[in-house]
Amino acid sequence: MTTMTGGEAAVAALRALGVDTVFGIVSVHNIPILDAVSQTPGMELVGCRHEQGAVHAADGFARATGRLGVCVTSTGPGAANAMGGLYEASYASSPVLMLTGQVESYQYGRDRSALHQADQQLDMLRTVTKRSDHVADHGDIAGVVLVAAAEALSGRPGPAAVQIPIDLQYGRGEVGELAVIPPRLEAPEAALVDAAANLLDNAARPLIIAGGGVVRAGAGRQLTSLAERLVAPVLTTVEGRGSISEDHRLCLGPNTDLTAMDPVIAGADVVLAVGTRFQQNNNIHKWLTIPGRLVHLDADAAMIGRIHPAEVGLVGDACLGLEALQAAVAGPARDGTWSEDCGRIRDEAVAAGRESLGPDLLAIMDAMDEILPEGAIVAKDATVSAYQWGNRLLPVRQARSAMRPVSMAIGPGVPLAVGAAVGSGQPTVVIQGDGGLMLSLGELATAVQLDLPLVVCVFNDRGYGILRFIQDLVVEGRRTGVDLATPRFAPLAGAMGMRSAEVSNPDGFARAFSEAIAAGGPWLLDIDLTAMAPMTILPQRRPERT
């Protein structure tokens, strides 16, 4: 037994979990926790500028490293500010643990207008977390933190939160030995694995659809090996990018939302979907049925059969499930005709996508791909450039090297990249729109303070470009709230101590981007989209076969 403050007990639990980085903002209701962080060798506080940014950064850290992301906020307004970040982490199935303060125990639940009092805070947090707990006794602090962390990491990952009253954080008491709870990783039932393997062995035209669960489970090697044994082409979701290298002959890219790929899905006689819940922003959720027999492997049993009926449902971790399938399939002799046909459809889709960019954006994308070093991470915000090419055409060759707001929120790009750069130490690039950047400008200062290898590429069209496009479609071109008065971002970044450049053509971009990557410190490139050839945005039609 060791005597320590409640803040020290919370941090001791984090240290037992292997946590070495905490994102957050100091407040009167979390000083003991952050003081303990500062006094713990091997732990670092990354001071962000907004609580939502702190949660996004912890999320980016988790996605880039595969480890638990941790943030610390204040009670009341601080926890409320964090809700957008927790919502995104929940949508993205990202393991984030938030520790937040609470008023003194004798004040809690009495609605006496204490500083930052929020008696219904726990109910609020529970709307966007897998688990949220209130600590009522000093002796429970470490154990509750460990349980919350295990829940965040288990099954389908997601955020968890713990609120700790400030008197318990300051109070001293005995803390016993800390027992870390291993995350629960389920393996699918053997009989169901055999049934799935039998379907795959007898398929003439197998197809694999790989989602973010494959990346989160670190199962890329197993996925690629199974695809090669089955000679099965692999479609990925955007979150599944990197589960198989996009240079691989069997990879069809992140094109589940393209109607151009409908013949691939319609032609498959057996589909193996791994680690995907068929999110709404892809065509096989919105309109298209899967006519082939579906094998669905997912950590979340509730998702199997929810969108598409599954003949065989495998509940389990993607890595364990793919290993079991690989051991069970016979690997029948199958020629490559089917995969070659699918590859030609992929090539046609890629060519059409590249053509839609116009010459200037195409040159910028290709320059970015050429200049980025191996291991670099690209974080995309919700912006036209991300939708058109960042999420689709800019190649991803390894897992955990690409991320975006899965909830389609605007603004998380920069703080996600801050967390990714902190966690990985790799050069990190943000594909950002000007409208979205205005929601997270403060985190540029975080990048400067930490001297992160971060390059923020602002594709600037003076407003919300994607919403202009949607308004043109749905309200006969009447535009409301989409044209913005935006600052000159390069001088603004310079005022924060960030090096910057203004770019108006592809050659200028290539020079500035190359210099920024070589410099190794924070840079911002303000890219004037209005000076370049426009992209062509083509709405997806309904498939002919439904």
N, C-alpha and C positions, 0 to 999 in steps of 0.2 A: 504494500500500500504506500502511495506517495501523496503528500499533501500539496495541493495546487489550487489556483483559482479556477473558476469555471471557464474563463477564457483559455487558460492553459490546458484544461481538460479537453476542450473542443479541438484545440490545435494538436494536442497529443494524439487524438483519434485520427486527425488528418495525416499526421506524420506516420502513424502505424499503417495507414492506407497507401503510403508511398507518395503522398502529395508534396510537391516542392514549390508549387506556384499557386498563388491566390490572387484573384482579381477583385477589385472592390473600391469603395469610397469610404473614408473614415467618417464616423459620426459619433455623437455622444452615446448612442446605444450599441456601439460595437467596439469601443476603444479597447476593452480588455482582450478581445479576440485578436485584433490587429496588433496590439502590443505584444501578445504572445507570439504571433507570427514573426515580428521583428526580432524577438529574442531567441528564436529557434534556429540553430545552425542549419543551413541547407534549404531554408524556406525564403521565398521572395514574395513581397506584395507588389502587384502591378496596379498602380493607382490610376483608375480610369476617370473620365470626366462626367459620366452619367451612369446611373445604375443599370439602365437598359443596355448601354454599351458594355458594362462590366459582365453582364450575363452573356451577351453575344460573344465577348472575347473568351469567356470560359468555354462556351460552346465551340468556338473555332479551335481552341486548344484541344478539346476532346476529339474533334473530328480529325485534326492533323496528327494526333499522337495515338489515338485509341485508348487514352487514359481518362480518368475522371477529371472533369473540369470543375473548379470550385470558385465561387464568388461569395463575397460578404457584403451585405447591405445594412442600412438602418431600418428600423421599424417605421411603420406609417408611410410617409411619402417616399422613402427609399425603397421599401418593398413594393409599393404601388408602381413606382417607376420601372421596376424590374419585370413587370408582368409581360411586356412585349417580348423580352428576351426569353422568358420561360415558355411563352406560347410557341415561339420559334423552335426552341429546343425540344418541346413536346412533339411538335409537328415533324421534326427531323429525327426523332428517336435518338436524341443525343444525351449521353450520361453527364448531367450537370447537377451539382449539389450546391444549393444556396443556403448559407447561414445568415440569419437575420436576427436583429435584436427584438426586444419587446419591452414595454414599460415594466416597472417594478412589480413583483408578484402581488403585493397587497393592492396595487392599483388595477391590475389586469382584470377585465370583465366587469368593472364597476362604472365605466363611462363617466369618469370624473374630469375629463378634459386635461389629462396629463400630457406633457410634451410628447408629440408624435403618437399619441394613443390611437390604436386601431384594434378594437376588441374583436372585430370580425375578420382580421387579417388572415387567420388560418383558413377560414372558409374561402376567401379570395384565392389564396395560394393553391388550394386543393383543386380549383377549376382547371389548372394548367400543369399539374404535377402528377407523377405516379403515386407519391406519398408526401404528406406534409405533417410534421409533428410539432407539438408544443412540449417544452421541457418544464416540468413542475418541481424538480428536485435536483440539487447540485450533483448528487451521486449518479444521476441518470444521463448527464450530458454526453459523456464519451460514448456510452452504449447507444444512445439514440442516434448520434452522428454516424456510428458504424452501421446501424441497421438501415438508415436512410441511404447511405452510400451503396450498400449491397443491393437495395431495391433499384437504385438508379442504374446499376450495372447489369442487373439480372434480366433474363428473358429478352423481350424487346426493350432496349434501354430507354431512358427518359429522365426528365428532371425530378429532383426531390428537394424538399426544403425543410429546415429546422429553425424554429424561432426560440430564442433563449432570453428570458427576462434579464434586464441589466443587473439586478441585484445578485442573480445567480452567477453572472459572468464575473463580478467582482468578488463574490464570496469564496471562501476557502474551505476545502474539505478533502477527504481522502478519496483517491482514485486507485482502483485495483488494476490488475493486469488486463491489458486491452486485447481482446480476441477478435481479430478481423474475420468477418463472415465472407466466405468465398461467394462470388456471384453464382446464381443458379443457372446452369447451362444444361438444357434438356436434349437428350438424344432421341430421335424418332423411334417408334416401335419397329422391331426387327421384321415382323411379318409384313408391315406396311412398306418397309424398305424393299423387301423381296417383291412385293406386288408392283411397286413403282419400277424396279429394275427390269421386271418381266415386260412391262409396257415399253420401256425404253429400248430393250434388246430387240423387240419385234417391230419397232417403228421403222418405216421406210424413209420418213422425212421428219426427224426429230428437230425440235427448236428449244433453245434455252432462253429464258428471260431472267436476267440478273438484276436485282435491285440493291438498294443501299444496305440491306442486311448482310449481303456478301462482304461488302467493304468493312462494315462494323465488326464482323466476326473474324476478319483477317483471313478470309477463305478464298482469296484470289487464285492461289496456286491449285487448290483443290478444284475450283470451278474450271480453270483452264485445262487441267488434266482430264477431267470428266468429259469436257467438250471435245478434246482431241480423241479420246477413246471412242466416243459415240459418233465422231465426225459430225457434230451438231453445231450449226451456226448459233451465235449468241447475240441477242438483242439486249441492250442494257437500258435501264432508266437513267435519268440524269444523275441520281444519287448512286447508281451502280457503276458509274464510269470509273475505270481503273481496275475493276474486278478482273478484267481481261484487257491486256494492252490493246489499244486501238490500232496498233500496227499488226496485230495477229490476223492471219488469213480468215479465221472463223468469226471475228468480231464484226457485227453489223452496226455498231455504234449506238448512240443514245437516241434512237429514232422510233420509240414506241408511239410517239404522238404524230408521226407522219403518215398520212394516208397512202403515200408512195410505198410504204412498207406493208400495207394491208395484204397484198398477195402472199407475202411470206407467212403471216399469221394464218391466213385462210388455207394455205397449202400444207401447213404442218399437220401431220397426223397424230403426233404426241408432243405436247408442250410441257416442259419442266420449268416452273416459275419458282425462283429461289429468292427469299428475302425481299419480297415486294408486296405491297398492299394495293397495287394497281391504282395509284393516285389519280385524281380527277383530271390533272393536266396531261393525260396521255390518251391516245385515241382508243385504246382497248379498255379504258374505263367509260369514256363518254358514249361511244356508239358501237364499237365493233364487238361481236361475239368471238369466242375462241371455238371454232368448229371441231378442232382436234380434241383428243382426250387429254385432260389437264392433270398433271401432278403438281401439287402446290406444297412447297416446303417453306415454313415460316415459324419464327419463334413465338408468334402471337396466334394462339389457336382461334381467337375471335375473328381474325382476318381471313382464314381459309374458308372459301365458299361465299364470302360476303359479296364480292363483285362478280366472280365467275364460278360456276359449279365445278368442283374438283372431283375427279374420279378417285384419286388417291390423295388424301391430305396427310402430310408429314409435319407433325408439330415438333420443332426442335431448332437448335442452333445451326446456322448455315454451315459452319465448318464441320461440326459433327455429322450433320446430315449428308453433306457432300462426300465426306470420307466413307460413310456407310454405303452410299450409292456406288461410289467408285469400287468398293470391295465386292459389291453384289452384282454389278453388271458384267456380262460376259464379254462385252466389246465385240459385237458381231461384225463380220466382214461387211463393209458397206462402202460403196464407191463415193466419190466426192461430188457427184453430179448435182445433188440437192444443194449442198453448201456452195458450190460454184454458181448455181443459178441465183441463190440468195445474195452472193457476193456481187453479182452484176447489178442486182436491184439496189444494193447499198451504193455501189459506185455511181449509179445514175442519180440517186438521191443526193449524194455528196456533191456531184457536179452541179445539180440544180441549185443546191444551197449556196455553193460558192458563186454561181452566176448572179444570184439574187443580191449579193452584197454590193455589187458595183465594183469598179476597179480600185477605188481608194481604200475602202474598208477591207477588201480582200488583200491588198498589199500590206495594210497595217496588221491584219491577223497573221499573215505569213511571216512578217518581220518579227512579230512577237514570238511565234513558235520557234523561229530560227535562233533568236537571241537568248531565249530563256534557257538557263542551265538545267541539267538533269537534277531532279529533286525539287525544283521550284514548285511553289504552290500558287494556284490562281483562285482567288475568291471573287465571285460575281455577285453584284447586287441585282435587284429586279429592274432591269433597264433594257431598252431595245437591243443594244449591242450584245448583251448577254443572251437574250432570247434567240437572236438571229444567228450568232456564231460562237459566243463564249461558251454556252451550254451545249453546243452541238458540234461545231466544226473545228474549233481549236483543239488539237489532239491531246488526249489524256493517256499516258502510257504506264502509269503506276497508281496504285491505290492511295487514297488520302492526299492527293495532289490537286483536287478540285473540290470546291464547295460553293454553295449558293444559299439564299434564303428559301428553304423548302416550302414555307408558307406563302411565298410570293410577296412578302412584305418588302417595301422599299426602305432603305436605310441601313440594314445590318452589314453591308459589304465591308466597310472599313473596320468596325470592331471585330467582325469574324476574322479578318486578315491579321489584325493585331494579335489576337489569341493564337492564330496559326503560326505566325512568325515567332512569337515567344516560345511556343511549344516545340517547333521544329528547328529553329535557327536557320531555316532555309530562306533564300530570296522569295518574297511573296508579293504578288501583283494583284491589284484590285481593278476589276472592270466595273466602273461606276458611272451612273448618270448624274447630271448636275442636280436634278430634283432630289434624288436620294441622298446625295452627299450633304445637302443642307440639314438632314436629320441627324447627322453624326459628325459634324465638323469638329466638335471638341476632341474627338479621339485622334485627330491629326496631332494634337499636342501630346497625347500619350505616346504616339509613335516617335515623336521628336525627343521626348524626355528619355525614352529607352534606346534611342538611336537604332531603331529596328531596320532590317533590310527590306523595306516596304516601298513599293512604287504604286501610287494611286493614279490610275488612268481615268480621267474624267471625260467621258464622251458627252460633249456639251451641245445640246440643241435648244437651250433656253426654255426648258419646260419638261413636262411629262410626256415624252414622245409616244409611249405605248398607249396612253390614255387618249391622246389626240387621234391615234389610229382607231381606237375602239369607238370614240365619239363619232368619228366620220362614218363608221359602219352603222351605228345603231340610232343616232339622232340626226341623221341627214346633214352631217358636217357641222352642226352647231357645237361650238367649243366653249366649255365652261371650266375655269379654274386650271387650265393646263398650260397657259403661257406665263412664265415666271420672270421676274426681275432677278437676275442672278449676278453675283459679284464676279469680278475677275479673280478666279481661283488661284492663279499663280502668285500674284502679289499677296493674296490672303495667306497662302501657305508660307510665303517668305516671311510674313509678319510673325508666324509661329516658329520660325527657325528652320523651316523645311525648304530644301532646294526645289526649284520648280522651273518649268518651261511652258511656253504657249506654242501649240502646234496647229498648223493649218493644212498640212499635206503629208502624204506617206513618207517622203524622204526625210522631212523634218521629224516625224515620229520616230523613224528608225534611228536617226542620230541621237535624239534625246533619250529614247528608251535604252539604247545601248550604253549611253553614259550613265544613266540612272542605275542600271543593273550592275555595272562595273564599280560604281561608287560604293555600293554596299550599305548605304544609309537611306533615310527616308527621302523620297522624292514625290512630287506631284506633277503630272502632265495634264494641262488643260487643252483638250483636243476639240477644235472647232468643227463640229459636224456640219454646220451650215455652209462651210467653205468647200465641202467635199461632195462627190457624186452620191446621190441618195441611195439607200438600200430599198429593195422592193419587199414589202411585207405581204405575204400571201396567206390569207385565212385558210385553214384546213377545211376541206369539204367533207360532207358525210360520206362514208364508204359506200360503194355500190352494193357490197354484200354485207348484210347485217344479221 
